[in-house]
Amino acid sequence: MKMSWKSQGRTITPGVYGVKVLEWEAGTSRNNNPTIAFTYEVVSPENHPDIGKPIWDIFTLTDKAAWRLAWFVSACGIKVENLPEMETGSEEFRSVLNACVDRVLYVSLVIDTFEGKERNKVTDYAKDEGQSPIENVDDVLDVPDFIKKKNK
């Protein structure tokens, strides 16, 4: 376990924040559905008291919820329309998630109550237009050079 001293027992004020994607981790929900949890760091607005604070966002990997992960990946600047279908347990899928790390996007936060405790919930994603998009699938996927050349 890593201890984060920054966020214990505290929610971030509802609003829109620029965030940097720090990491992701695969897991399992209480309903035994596979999940992906992303950790973000608040990077804007400037001089905001929550700069540097973490935000957690969990995506359930079900057919009904897949749109939300696609929305997030797109907001990271990855052209999802250029990505092929892939299994969520595949190396290609992990490569797409890895491509989101260190990307900046905007999220809208609200305060939600879960099991009697207040927590932040991300309700919206938007691209940082100042960030270069990732347009080529080969730039996202860890594809060997000989296959890249073959595809061209």
N, CA, C and O atoms as a DFTB+ gen file, in Angstrom:
608 C
 N C O
     1  1       0.840      -1.192       0.000
     2  2       0.000       0.000       0.000
     3  2       0.873       1.240       0.000
     4  3       1.928       1.277       0.633
     5  1       0.417       2.252      -0.720
     6  2       1.062       3.558      -0.672
     7  2       0.162       4.481       0.130
     8  3      -1.043       4.538      -0.111
     9  1       0.726       5.189       1.064
    10  2      -0.032       6.127       1.879
    11  2      -0.005       7.495       1.232
    12  3       1.070       8.039       0.979
    13  1      -1.167       8.057       0.961
    14  2      -1.262       9.415       0.449
    15  2      -1.706      10.311       1.593
    16  3      -2.819      10.170       2.100
    17  1      -0.857      11.215       1.994
    18  2      -1.161      12.119       3.092
    19  2      -2.028      13.274       2.640
    20  3      -2.609      13.980       3.464
    21  1      -2.118      13.472       1.334
    22  2      -2.784      14.652       0.798
    23  2      -4.305      14.610       0.876
    24  3      -4.932      15.669       0.898
    25  1      -4.913      13.453       0.919
    26  2      -6.356      13.427       0.700
    27  2      -7.151      12.687       1.765
    28  3      -8.331      12.407       1.551
    29  1      -6.574      12.375       2.855
    30  2      -7.282      11.588       3.854
    31  2      -8.477      12.351       4.427
    32  3      -8.328      13.416       5.025
    33  1      -9.669      11.772       4.226
    34  2     -10.882      12.323       4.808
    35  2     -11.330      13.639       4.210
    36  3     -12.028      14.401       4.879
    37  1     -10.956      13.936       2.974
    38  2     -11.271      15.237       2.411
    39  2     -11.680      15.078       0.952
    40  3     -11.045      14.344       0.195
    41  1     -12.737      15.766       0.571
    42  2     -13.128      15.797      -0.829
    43  2     -12.649      17.104      -1.451
    44  3     -12.383      18.084      -0.755
    45  1     -12.549      17.096      -2.749
    46  2     -12.174      18.295      -3.500
    47  2     -13.462      19.025      -3.857
    48  3     -14.467      18.393      -4.181
    49  1     -13.433      20.349      -3.801
    50  2     -14.588      21.177      -4.114
    51  2     -15.114      20.839      -5.501
    52  3     -14.326      20.726      -6.441
    53  1     -16.431      20.675      -5.656
    54  2     -16.983      20.395      -6.988
    55  2     -16.579      21.475      -7.985
    56  3     -16.500      22.654      -7.641
    57  1     -16.326      21.060      -9.218
    58  2     -15.944      21.993     -10.264
    59  2     -15.218      21.286     -11.388
    60  3     -15.188      20.057     -11.451
    61  1     -14.635      22.072     -12.273
    62  2     -13.877      21.548     -13.408
    63  2     -12.397      21.739     -13.117
    64  3     -11.969      22.826     -12.729
    65  1     -11.614      20.677     -13.305
    66  2     -10.192      20.697     -12.999
    67  2      -9.390      20.127     -14.155
    68  3      -9.822      19.192     -14.829
    69  1      -8.225      20.700     -14.374
    70  2      -7.240      20.070     -15.242
    71  2      -6.517      19.035     -14.407
    72  3      -6.098      19.308     -13.282
    73  1      -6.373      17.835     -14.970
    74  2      -5.709      16.758     -14.233
    75  2      -4.685      16.074     -15.134
    76  3      -4.815      16.049     -16.358
    77  1      -3.679      15.529     -14.493
    78  2      -2.679      14.718     -15.180
    79  2      -2.896      13.272     -14.735
    80  3      -3.037      12.998     -13.543
    81  1      -2.923      12.358     -15.691
    82  2      -3.103      10.940     -15.373
    83  2      -1.779      10.412     -14.827
    84  3      -0.751      10.472     -15.501
    85  1      -1.816       9.894     -13.599
    86  2      -0.601       9.393     -12.959
    87  2      -0.379       7.904     -13.187
    88  3       0.732       7.474     -13.494
    89  1      -1.449       7.118     -13.034
    90  2      -1.307       5.666     -13.139
    91  2      -2.674       5.015     -13.253
    92  3      -3.705       5.657     -13.051
    93  1      -2.664       3.722     -13.582
    94  2      -3.899       2.948     -13.603
    95  2      -3.615       1.580     -12.993
    96  3      -2.477       1.113     -12.948
    97  1      -4.686       0.964     -12.529
    98  2      -4.561      -0.350     -11.910
    99  2      -5.813      -1.165     -12.197
   100  3      -6.931      -0.665     -12.069
   101  1      -5.625      -2.411     -12.582
   102  2      -6.749      -3.317     -12.803
   103  2      -7.226      -3.837     -11.456
   104  3      -6.435      -4.015     -10.530
   105  1      -8.528      -4.079     -11.358
   106  2      -9.095      -4.603     -10.118
   107  2     -10.404      -5.315     -10.385
   108  3     -10.717      -5.672     -11.521
   109  1     -11.160      -5.515      -9.325
   110  2     -12.443      -6.193      -9.390
   111  2     -13.434      -5.463      -8.504
   112  3     -13.106      -5.077      -7.381
   113  1     -14.654      -5.271      -9.011
   114  2     -15.693      -4.588      -8.241
   115  2     -16.311      -5.557      -7.226
   116  3     -16.018      -6.753      -7.219
   117  1     -17.158      -5.010      -6.390
   118  2     -17.872      -5.845      -5.418
   119  2     -18.771      -6.865      -6.104
   120  3     -19.091      -7.908      -5.534
   121  1     -19.177      -6.554      -7.337
   122  2     -20.023      -7.477      -8.118
   123  2     -19.191      -8.439      -8.953
   124  3     -19.721      -9.139      -9.815
   125  1     -17.895      -8.471      -8.697
   126  2     -16.949      -9.324      -9.421
   127  2     -16.776      -8.959     -10.879
   128  3     -16.387      -9.803     -11.686
   129  1     -17.060      -7.704     -11.235
   130  2     -16.776      -7.225     -12.582
   131  2     -15.360      -6.672     -12.607
   132  3     -14.914      -6.081     -11.624
   133  1     -14.646      -6.853     -13.711
   134  2     -13.317      -6.259     -13.802
   135  2     -13.415      -4.736     -13.835
   136  3     -14.361      -4.179     -14.391
   137  1     -12.442      -4.077     -13.242
   138  2     -12.412      -2.609     -13.201
   139  2     -11.019      -2.106     -13.564
   140  3     -10.028      -2.832     -13.487
   141  1     -10.982      -0.846     -13.960
   142  2      -9.731      -0.121     -14.138
   143  2      -9.858       1.139     -13.292
   144  3     -10.802       1.910     -13.460
   145  1      -8.914       1.349     -12.387
   146  2      -8.912       2.545     -11.546
   147  2      -7.757       3.441     -11.973
   148  3      -6.604       3.012     -12.012
   149  1      -8.082       4.689     -12.292
   150  2      -7.073       5.673     -12.661
   151  2      -6.873       6.630     -11.496
   152  3      -7.816       6.964     -10.780
   153  1      -5.630       7.065     -11.319
   154  2      -5.300       8.110     -10.362
   155  2      -4.863       9.332     -11.153
   156  3      -3.989       9.249     -12.016
   157  1      -5.485      10.474     -10.846
   158  2      -5.139      11.744     -11.472
   159  2      -4.544      12.660     -10.403
   160  3      -4.738      12.452      -9.206
   161  1      -3.825      13.665     -10.860
   162  2      -3.344      14.727      -9.987
   163  2      -3.901      16.044     -10.514
   164  3      -3.813      16.325     -11.709
   165  1      -4.473      16.848      -9.627
   166  2      -5.011      18.144     -10.017
   167  2      -3.843      19.053     -10.406
   168  3      -2.905      19.238      -9.631
   169  1      -3.912      19.626     -11.633
   170  2      -2.847      20.514     -12.111
   171  2      -3.354      21.924     -12.434
   172  3      -2.551      22.835     -12.635
   173  1      -4.665      22.111     -12.485
   174  2      -5.215      23.451     -12.730
   175  2      -6.647      23.494     -12.222
   176  3      -7.287      22.452     -12.077
   177  1      -7.157      24.694     -11.949
   178  2      -6.686      26.033     -12.294
   179  2      -5.511      26.475     -11.418
   180  3      -5.328      26.000     -10.297
   181  1      -4.728      27.398     -11.968
   182  2      -3.547      27.899     -11.254
   183  2      -3.924      28.454      -9.885
   184  3      -4.989      29.041      -9.694
   185  1      -3.020      28.247      -8.951
   186  2      -3.148      28.761      -7.578
   187  2      -4.356      28.231      -6.820
   188  3      -4.729      28.786      -5.786
   189  1      -4.973      27.165      -7.321
   190  2      -6.103      26.560      -6.616
   191  2      -5.561      25.772      -5.423
   192  3      -4.509      25.144      -5.543
   193  1      -6.240      25.784      -4.283
   194  2      -5.726      25.069      -3.105
   195  2      -5.655      23.548      -3.274
   196  3      -4.976      22.877      -2.497
   197  1      -6.348      22.995      -4.281
   198  2      -6.323      21.547      -4.484
   199  2      -5.277      21.090      -5.498
   200  3      -5.241      19.909      -5.846
   201  1      -4.419      22.002      -5.983
   202  2      -3.323      21.616      -6.879
   203  2      -2.485      20.549      -6.183
   204  3      -2.118      20.690      -5.016
   205  1      -2.190      19.486      -6.914
   206  2      -1.382      18.395      -6.367
   207  2      -2.194      17.305      -5.687
   208  3      -1.652      16.250      -5.358
   209  1      -3.467      17.537      -5.471
   210  2      -4.304      16.532      -4.798
   211  2      -4.673      15.415      -5.780
   212  3      -4.834      15.662      -6.975
   213  1      -4.804      14.191      -5.271
   214  2      -5.193      13.085      -6.153
   215  2      -6.710      12.982      -6.302
   216  3      -7.471      13.370      -5.416
   217  1      -7.117      12.455      -7.435
   218  2      -8.513      12.109      -7.705
   219  2      -8.496      10.678      -8.219
   220  3      -7.646      10.320      -9.034
   221  1      -9.417       9.867      -7.754
   222  2      -9.520       8.493      -8.225
   223  2     -10.780       8.347      -9.059
   224  3     -11.819       8.931      -8.750
   225  1     -10.675       7.561     -10.117
   226  2     -11.779       7.349     -11.044
   227  2     -11.782       5.877     -11.432
   228  3     -10.776       5.352     -11.909
   229  1     -12.911       5.216     -11.227
   230  2     -12.996       3.775     -11.487
   231  2     -13.937       3.521     -12.656
   232  3     -15.037       4.070     -12.721
   233  1     -13.482       2.678     -13.576
   234  2     -14.256       2.265     -14.741
   235  2     -14.558       0.780     -14.625
   236  3     -13.652      -0.034     -14.449
   237  1     -15.827       0.435     -14.722
   238  2     -16.230      -0.963     -14.728
   239  2     -16.179      -1.462     -16.161
   240  3     -16.702      -0.809     -17.065
   241  1     -15.561      -2.604     -16.376
   242  2     -15.415      -3.150     -17.722
   243  2     -16.578      -4.092     -18.038
   244  3     -16.456      -5.315     -17.977
   245  1     -17.706      -3.473     -18.375
   246  2     -18.877      -4.218     -18.827
   247  2     -19.312      -3.632     -20.166
   248  3     -18.939      -2.510     -20.506
   249  1     -20.095      -4.385     -20.920
   250  2     -20.581      -3.900     -22.215
   251  2     -21.365      -2.602     -22.058
   252  3     -21.237      -1.699     -22.884
   253  1     -22.175      -2.501     -21.008
   254  2     -23.000      -1.308     -20.803
   255  2     -22.188      -0.079     -20.406
   256  3     -22.628       1.047     -20.634
   257  1     -21.012      -0.277     -19.817
   258  2     -20.217       0.848     -19.325
   259  2     -18.993       1.147     -20.194
   260  3     -18.224       2.054     -19.875
   261  1     -18.803       0.407     -21.275
   262  2     -17.605       0.571     -22.110
   263  2     -17.498       1.975     -22.702
   264  3     -16.393       2.477     -22.904
   265  1     -18.635       2.613     -22.980
   266  2     -18.637       3.946     -23.577
   267  2     -17.876       4.944     -22.714
   268  3     -17.217       5.845     -23.232
   269  1     -17.969       4.780     -21.394
   270  2     -17.340       5.745     -20.487
   271  2     -15.814       5.674     -20.579
   272  3     -15.144       6.707     -20.573
   273  1     -15.269       4.466     -20.662
   274  2     -13.822       4.322     -20.803
   275  2     -13.370       4.872     -22.162
   276  3     -12.323       5.512     -22.254
   277  1     -14.149       4.627     -23.204
   278  2     -13.817       5.170     -24.527
   279  2     -13.825       6.702     -24.487
   280  3     -12.964       7.337     -25.097
   281  1     -14.773       7.293     -23.784
   282  2     -14.862       8.748     -23.632
   283  2     -13.612       9.283     -22.935
   284  3     -13.025      10.275     -23.368
   285  1     -13.211       8.613     -21.848
   286  2     -12.016       9.015     -21.109
   287  2     -10.776       8.931     -21.993
   288  3      -9.997       9.883     -22.049
   289  1     -10.579       7.805     -22.688
   290  2      -9.402       7.620     -23.543
   291  2      -9.371       8.687     -24.630
   292  3      -8.312       9.228     -24.950
   293  1     -10.530       8.985     -25.192
   294  2     -10.628      10.037     -26.198
   295  2     -10.251      11.395     -25.601
   296  3      -9.564      12.184     -26.249
   297  1     -10.689      11.670     -24.382
   298  2     -10.350      12.932     -23.716
   299  2      -8.858      13.022     -23.412
   300  3      -8.327      14.119     -23.238
   301  1      -8.187      11.892     -23.346
   302  2      -6.733      11.887     -23.172
   303  2      -6.019      12.245     -24.478
   304  3      -4.794      12.362     -24.511
   305  1      -6.789      12.415     -25.544
   306  2      -6.207      12.817     -26.823
   307  2      -5.900      11.673     -27.755
   308  3      -5.240      11.869     -28.775
   309  1      -6.366      10.479     -27.428
   310  2      -6.140       9.315     -28.281
   311  2      -7.320       9.176     -29.228
   312  3      -8.471       9.153     -28.791
   313  1      -7.045       9.086     -30.501
   314  2      -8.099       8.953     -31.521
   315  2      -8.684       7.542     -31.437
   316  3      -8.192       6.619     -32.086
   317  1      -9.734       7.384     -30.636
   318  2     -10.313       6.058     -30.424
   319  2     -10.901       5.478     -31.709
   320  3     -10.991       4.259     -31.858
   321  1     -11.299       6.347     -32.632
   322  2     -11.852       5.847     -33.886
   323  2     -10.802       5.109     -34.718
   324  3     -11.153       4.362     -35.630
   325  1      -9.518       5.312     -34.412
   326  2      -8.447       4.618     -35.115
   327  2      -8.031       3.318     -34.432
   328  3      -7.210       2.574     -34.967
   329  1      -8.588       3.039     -33.258
   330  2      -8.209       1.835     -32.522
   331  2      -9.054       0.648     -32.971
   332  3     -10.262       0.785     -33.164
   333  1      -8.428      -0.516     -33.138
   334  2      -9.192      -1.720     -33.473
   335  2      -9.902      -2.259     -32.229
   336  3      -9.566      -1.887     -31.104
   337  1     -10.884      -3.134     -32.439
   338  2     -11.481      -3.832     -31.292
   339  2     -10.394      -4.679     -30.657
   340  3      -9.525      -5.211     -31.349
   341  1     -10.444      -4.804     -29.328
   342  2      -9.432      -5.586     -28.628
   343  2     -10.008      -6.143     -27.336
   344  3     -10.940      -5.576     -26.765
   345  1      -9.463      -7.223     -26.896
   346  2      -9.852      -7.827     -25.623
   347  2      -9.309      -6.971     -24.482
   348  3      -8.185      -6.472     -24.549
   349  1     -10.115      -6.807     -23.436
   350  2      -9.689      -5.958     -22.324
   351  2      -8.523      -6.549     -21.532
   352  3      -7.866      -5.825     -20.784
   353  1      -8.259      -7.821     -21.678
   354  2      -7.117      -8.425     -20.992
   355  2      -5.866      -8.488     -21.851
   356  3      -4.850      -9.041     -21.429
   357  1      -5.930      -7.926     -23.050
   358  2      -4.820      -8.053     -24.002
   359  2      -3.712      -7.041     -23.731
   360  3      -3.909      -6.036     -23.048
   361  1      -2.547      -7.338     -24.286
   362  2      -1.407      -6.428     -24.202
   363  2      -1.716      -5.128     -24.928
   364  3      -1.288      -4.060     -24.488
   365  1      -2.458      -5.199     -26.044
   366  2      -2.835      -4.000     -26.782
   367  2      -3.703      -3.079     -25.929
   368  3      -3.511      -1.863     -25.939
   369  1      -4.650      -3.643     -25.196
   370  2      -5.520      -2.868     -24.317
   371  2      -4.695      -2.173     -23.237
   372  3      -4.892      -0.989     -22.964
   373  1      -3.772      -2.912     -22.627
   374  2      -2.896      -2.319     -21.607
   375  2      -2.046      -1.200     -22.209
   376  3      -1.769      -0.204     -21.541
   377  1      -1.633      -1.358     -23.461
   378  2      -0.848      -0.312     -24.119
   379  2      -1.657       0.965     -24.293
   380  3      -1.121       2.062     -24.138
   381  1      -2.942       0.835     -24.614
   382  2      -3.801       2.012     -24.745
   383  2      -3.919       2.710     -23.396
   384  3      -3.806       3.933     -23.318
   385  1      -4.145       1.939     -22.336
   386  2      -4.235       2.539     -20.996
   387  2      -2.916       3.187     -20.603
   388  3      -2.910       4.260     -20.000
   389  1      -1.801       2.550     -20.936
   390  2      -0.485       3.133     -20.633
   391  2      -0.274       4.435     -21.380
   392  3       0.389       5.341     -20.876
   393  1      -0.839       4.537     -22.589
   394  2      -0.702       5.768     -23.374
   395  2      -1.425       6.943     -22.709
   396  3      -1.109       8.098     -22.993
   397  1      -2.387       6.662     -21.832
   398  2      -3.117       7.714     -21.115
   399  2      -2.291       8.310     -19.972
   400  3      -2.532       9.443     -19.557
   401  1      -1.326       7.553     -19.468
   402  2      -0.500       8.020     -18.358
   403  2       0.325       9.228     -18.823
   404  3       0.888       9.229     -19.918
   405  1       0.381      10.223     -17.992
   406  2       1.067      11.503     -18.223
   407  2       0.297      12.435     -19.158
   408  3       0.782      13.525     -19.460
   409  1      -0.880      12.040     -19.621
   410  2      -1.700      12.921     -20.452
   411  2      -2.495      13.845     -19.533
   412  3      -2.750      13.517     -18.374
   413  1      -2.879      14.997     -20.062
   414  2      -3.661      15.974     -19.312
   415  2      -5.043      16.063     -19.943
   416  3      -5.176      16.037     -21.167
   417  1      -6.067      16.167     -19.107
   418  2      -7.440      16.341     -19.554
   419  2      -8.185      17.137     -18.501
   420  3      -7.651      17.431     -17.432
   421  1      -9.414      17.479     -18.811
   422  2     -10.257      18.189     -17.847
   423  2     -11.357      17.247     -17.381
   424  3     -11.936      16.502     -18.172
   425  1     -11.635      17.295     -16.079
   426  2     -12.715      16.490     -15.511
   427  2     -13.643      17.399     -14.709
   428  3     -13.213      18.392     -14.121
   429  1     -14.909      17.040     -14.699
   430  2     -15.882      17.709     -13.826
   431  2     -16.096      16.822     -12.618
   432  3     -16.334      15.621     -12.750
   433  1     -16.011      17.416     -11.445
   434  2     -16.195      16.686     -10.188
   435  2     -17.463      17.141      -9.484
   436  3     -17.802      18.325      -9.483
   437  1     -18.152      16.186      -8.891
   438  2     -19.253      16.471      -7.986
   439  2     -18.961      15.725      -6.692
   440  3     -18.048      14.902      -6.631
   441  1     -19.732      16.016      -5.674
   442  2     -19.635      15.240      -4.440
   443  2     -20.811      14.283      -4.423
   444  3     -21.961      14.682      -4.610
   445  1     -20.508      13.025      -4.199
   446  2     -21.475      11.941      -4.191
   447  2     -21.409      11.290      -2.813
   448  3     -20.375      11.342      -2.148
   449  1     -22.495      10.687      -2.390
   450  2     -22.490       9.955      -1.123
   451  2     -22.538       8.468      -1.421
   452  3     -23.421       7.998      -2.138
   453  1     -21.591       7.734      -0.870
   454  2     -21.501       6.289      -1.064
   455  2     -21.317       5.646       0.298
   456  3     -20.353       5.927       1.010
   457  1     -22.258       4.776       0.650
   458  2     -22.239       4.095       1.953
   459  2     -22.100       5.093       3.102
   460  3     -21.375       4.857       4.069
   461  1     -22.811       6.210       2.971
   462  2     -22.859       7.208       4.031
   463  2     -21.674       8.146       4.091
   464  3     -21.614       8.998       4.978
   465  1     -20.713       8.016       3.160
   466  2     -19.534       8.875       3.166
   467  2     -19.500       9.700       1.896
   468  3     -19.824       9.214       0.812
   469  1     -19.100      10.960       2.046
   470  2     -18.940      11.817       0.879
   471  2     -17.654      11.460       0.154
   472  3     -16.626      11.171       0.766
   473  1     -17.745      11.488      -1.185
   474  2     -16.573      11.241      -2.020
   475  2     -16.737      12.015      -3.316
   476  3     -17.843      12.414      -3.681
   477  1     -15.635      12.220      -3.999
   478  2     -15.704      12.868      -5.306
   479  2     -16.082      11.851      -6.368
   480  3     -15.714      10.678      -6.291
   481  1     -16.824      12.321      -7.360
   482  2     -17.206      11.483      -8.490
   483  2     -16.978      12.294      -9.760
   484  3     -17.425      13.436      -9.861
   485  1     -16.282      11.702     -10.728
   486  2     -16.045      12.352     -12.011
   487  2     -17.276      12.136     -12.883
   488  3     -17.740      11.008     -13.050
   489  1     -17.805      13.235     -13.442
   490  2     -19.025      13.136     -14.248
   491  2     -18.824      13.545     -15.705
   492  3     -19.725      13.359     -16.522
   493  1     -17.663      14.098     -16.046
   494  2     -17.463      14.604     -17.395
   495  2     -15.972      14.625     -17.709
   496  3     -15.144      14.825     -16.820
   497  1     -15.637      14.418     -18.983
   498  2     -14.250      14.450     -19.451
   499  2     -14.166      15.368     -20.657
   500  3     -15.075      15.387     -21.486
   501  1     -13.085      16.130     -20.764
   502  2     -12.861      16.984     -21.928
   503  2     -11.367      17.024     -22.233
   504  3     -10.529      16.963     -21.334
   505  1     -11.055      17.128     -23.526
   506  2      -9.665      17.176     -23.977
   507  2      -9.006      18.483     -23.581
   508  3      -9.658      19.518     -23.448
   509  1      -7.715      18.411     -23.397
   510  2      -6.880      19.601     -23.292
   511  2      -6.446      19.904     -24.718
   512  3      -5.582      19.217     -25.262
   513  1      -7.031      20.915     -25.320
   514  2      -6.779      21.224     -26.732
   515  2      -5.343      21.675     -26.981
   516  3      -4.896      21.688     -28.128
   517  1      -4.622      22.039     -25.943
   518  2      -3.227      22.438     -26.099
   519  2      -2.271      21.260     -26.169
   520  3      -1.069      21.448     -26.353
   521  1      -2.781      20.068     -26.026
   522  2      -1.966      18.865     -26.012
   523  2      -2.071      18.179     -27.375
   524  3      -3.166      18.053     -27.924
   525  1      -0.957      17.746     -27.910
   526  2      -0.969      17.070     -29.215
   527  2      -1.733      15.758     -29.125
   528  3      -1.520      14.975     -28.199
   529  1      -2.625      15.513     -30.088
   530  2      -3.362      14.246     -30.073
   531  2      -2.473      13.080     -30.489
   532  3      -1.450      13.267     -31.149
   533  1      -2.871      11.896     -30.101
   534  2      -2.232      10.669     -30.565
   535  2      -3.154      10.121     -31.653
   536  3      -4.207       9.557     -31.359
   537  1      -2.748      10.293     -32.909
   538  2      -3.614       9.934     -34.027
   539  2      -3.363       8.545     -34.572
   540  3      -4.295       7.879     -35.023
   541  1      -2.119       8.099     -34.540
   542  2      -1.753       6.837     -35.154
   543  2      -1.843       5.706     -34.137
   544  3      -1.267       5.783     -33.052
   545  1      -2.558       4.678     -34.495
   546  2      -2.712       3.528     -33.600
   547  2      -1.347       2.968     -33.211
   548  3      -1.143       2.579     -32.061
   549  1      -0.417       2.924     -34.155
   550  2       0.906       2.378     -33.855
   551  2       1.639       3.195     -32.803
   552  3       2.514       2.669     -32.115
   553  1       1.296       4.484     -32.665
   554  2       1.910       5.313     -31.627
   555  2       1.402       4.929     -30.245
   556  3       2.080       5.163     -29.244
   557  1       0.223       4.346     -30.189
   558  2      -0.383       3.958     -28.925
   559  2      -0.033       2.521     -28.573
   560  3       0.319       2.220     -27.433
   561  1      -0.130       1.644     -29.550
   562  2       0.115       0.229     -29.317
   563  2       1.603      -0.070     -29.381
   564  3       2.332       0.533     -30.169
   565  1       2.045      -0.994     -28.558
   566  2       3.437      -1.434     -28.619
   567  2       3.559      -2.468     -29.735
   568  3       3.581      -3.674     -29.488
   569  1       3.638      -1.968     -30.964
   570  2       3.705      -2.826     -32.134
   571  2       5.161      -2.908     -32.586
   572  3       5.822      -1.880     -32.732
   573  1       5.669      -4.132     -32.812
   574  2       7.055      -4.247     -33.283
   575  2       7.253      -3.510     -34.609
   576  3       6.335      -3.439     -35.427
   577  1       8.458      -2.961     -34.818
   578  2       8.753      -2.187     -36.015
   579  2       8.484      -2.953     -37.302
   580  3       8.011      -2.366     -38.276
   581  1       8.775      -4.263     -37.330
   582  2       8.581      -5.011     -38.568
   583  2       7.103      -5.099     -38.944
   584  3       6.773      -5.192     -40.127
   585  1       6.213      -5.069     -37.958
   586  2       4.771      -5.070     -38.261
   587  2       4.342      -3.685     -38.716
   588  3       3.532      -3.566     -39.636
   589  1       4.870      -2.632     -38.089
   590  2       4.562      -1.275     -38.518
   591  2       4.903      -1.086     -39.989
   592  3       4.109      -0.543     -40.757
   593  1       6.110      -1.547     -40.379
   594  2       6.541      -1.423     -41.771
   595  2       5.642      -2.228     -42.699
   596  3       5.333      -1.787     -43.806
   597  1       5.227      -3.398     -42.251
   598  2       4.354      -4.263     -43.058
   599  2       3.009      -3.590     -43.273
   600  3       2.448      -3.675     -44.366
   601  1       2.473      -2.913     -42.237
   602  2       1.176      -2.248     -42.331
   603  2       1.204      -1.038     -43.244
   604  3       0.155      -0.625     -43.737
   605  1       2.370      -0.456     -43.485
   606  2       2.465       0.722     -44.353
   607  2       2.689       0.263     -45.739
   608  3       2.802       1.083     -46.650
